[in-house]
Amino acid sequence: MDGQRPCWATIDLTALRANLALAQELAGARTTIAVVKADAYGHGAIDVARGLLEAGCERLAVLSVDEAAELREAAVGAPILVLGGVHDEREAAHALSLHVTAVVHHVDGLRWLDAAARRAGTRARVHVEVDTGMRRMGVTPEEAPGLLAQVDEEPALELEGVFSHFARADELDLAPSLEQLRRFREVLAAAAERGVRPPMVHVDNSAGLLAGKVLGEALPEATAVRPGLMLYGVRPAAHLGEALRAVMTLYARVVHVHDVAIGQAVGYGATWRAERPTRVATLSVGYADGVARAQGGSGRVWIAGSPRSIVGRVSMDYISVDVGSAPVRVGDTAIVFGGDVDEGIPVEEAADAAGTVAYELLVRVGGRVPRRLVEASPAGGNVA
């Protein structure tokens, strides 16, 4: 047991490699840019980045310059795309010193990178994001051809790529995504009329890749893809990604077991009362460790060979589980989420119980939860 608390997460490198292999198979000849932002979705960016690169991944993407710096300090030398771009000239200079590529979402970002590159006597590599329907970040399709030409013409800038981001590729109806691709292709055509042809063109995220050939065939100009969630074995939607393998499994030990009589309450606010004599196990995991507060009364964990209900409110450090008459003892281990199809709780199920998405639960697994790197055993379990 690692750390000071009986709670830990395993990171299955075999599953990570298998999910990458699927992404690369779906990508075909396109370059894979693996998204490892937010500490690799809570899995540990340094170890995950190394595992992906060793398995043949070509490039990485993070949100911020600080996230890129963490990887560089760990001697991760692969090309890194900073999706969030830079926010001033000082940060642009930091990006240049790290030899990473920044995304430009507006003319200010371009100006900061240009000034920093001129000051350093070098060139700044740039990807331009085009907003084709997400309406979050990026230049409009109307502005994009001009901005791409401006980047291409600046001696201190190198136009490495252009991309957009799907807003609804996880839906059964792909019409909105196809409309985004139509707008994006119009941008590429308008830029080409100005003599601008970015070497890297990408839109497909995990959902886009898993949606099948329809979206890929609608953008023949694409030279790269950006898988994120699927690398960690999580399905973007119920109809996508059946072959994915969970990478993280969150475990907690039983630290207390007590009998509860009919009518007795458990937890803060007495929100749950026993309707029959039962036994309740306390697990050393709470909302500081990745369990959403909303899972109290609706979520389950795997213990004593079956799923068992979380009862009462989730607290910061503990949850309570109704184990009935099962022979649960202090020191036993429960799977909070993860595991395999025969023994575990899919993180998607845990997220549904909390009324949220799997992304959120994964990144909620706090820093006090140690991560253990494991390889899948032939029997399907994990070995250190």
LINNOR-V305333 format. One record per backbone hydrogen bond with DSSP energy under -1.0 kcal/mol. NH is the residue of the N-H (numbers start at 0). CO is the residue of the C=O. If there is no record, write none. Layout:
{{NH:CO} {NH:CO}}
This chain:
{{6:4} {7:250} {8:369} {9:248} {10:371} {11:246} {12:373} {15:11} {16:12} {17:13} {18:14} {19:15} {20:16} {21:17} {22:18} {23:19} {24:20} {25:21} {26:22} {27:23} {29:26} {30:222} {32:224} {33:58} {34:226} {35:60} {39:35} {40:36} {41:37} {42:39} {43:38} {47:43} {48:44} {49:45} {50:46} {51:47} {52:48} {53:49} {54:50} {55:52} {56:51} {58:31} {59:78} {60:33} {61:80} {67:63} {68:64} {69:65} {70:66} {71:67} {72:68} {74:71} {75:70} {80:59} {81:100} {82:61} {83:62} {84:81} {91:87} {92:88} {93:89} {94:90} {95:91} {96:92} {97:93} {98:95} {99:94} {100:79} {101:124} {102:81} {103:126} {109:105} {110:106} {111:107} {112:108} {113:109} {114:110} {115:111} {116:112} {117:113} {118:114} {119:115} {121:116} {123:155} {125:157} {126:101} {127:160} {128:103} {129:162} {130:138} {131:129} {138:128} {143:139} {146:142} {147:143} {148:144} {149:145} {150:146} {151:147} {152:148} {153:149} {156:153} {157:123} {159:125} {159:157} {160:125} {161:199} {162:127} {163:201} {170:167} {177:173} {178:174} {179:175} {180:176} {181:177} {182:178} {183:179} {184:180} {185:181} {186:182} {187:183} {188:184} {189:185} {190:186} {191:187} {192:188} {193:190} {194:191} {195:190} {199:159} {201:161} {208:204} {209:205} {210:206} {211:208} {216:212} {218:215} {221:218} {222:200} {223:200} {224:30} {225:203} {230:227} {231:228} {232:229} {233:228} {239:236} {243:240} {246:231} {248:9} {249:336} {250:7} {251:333} {252:5} {253:331} {254:281} {255:281} {257:279} {259:277} {262:273} {263:260} {265:271} {269:266} {273:263} {277:259} {279:257} {280:320} {281:255} {282:318} {283:252} {284:282} {286:314} {287:315} {288:285} {290:285} {294:291} {295:292} {296:309} {297:294} {298:294} {300:307} {301:334} {302:305} {305:302} {307:300} {309:298} {310:319} {314:317} {318:282} {320:280} {321:308} {322:278} {325:322} {327:325} {330:253} {331:328} {333:251} {334:301} {335:249} {336:249} {337:344} {339:342} {344:337} {349:345} {350:346} {351:347} {352:348} {353:349} {354:351} {355:350} {360:356} {361:357} {362:358} {363:359} {364:361} {368:365} {371:8} {373:10} {374:382} {376:380} {379:376} {382:374}}
